[in-house]
């Protein structure tokens, strides 16, 4: 049961993706702080692969825990493959959101004075005035 708690603590925080955005899990920032404390022991996927394989060995001797052994073995293989590809766990850092500048959000200022008709009426208006 201690091994299960250890695996849950290690696996809960998501890693930041190389491309795109990553959604944080609920309460992940607290778990991320715990994982960051251990530094390379928790960031390196080679170490995670060995840890999962080592945790799978004692569970393999009982028939009732064989499914957990298989899951830990698969996780160990996935981490080993990821480590060979050069991946590692990176924390999701929250960037302060920049407020958009007013000049950047307005592409083209309006040409008509304030009481403006709807877009459909504006398209028809020059034809009516000309005729």
Secondary structure, 3 states (H helix, E strand, C coil): CHHHHHHHHHHHCCCCCCCCCCCCCCCHHHHHHHHHHCCHHHHEHHHHHHHHHHHHHHHCCCHHHHHHHHHHHHHHHHHHHHHHCCCECCCCCCCCCCCCCHHHHCCCCCCCCCCCCCHHHHHHHHHHHHC
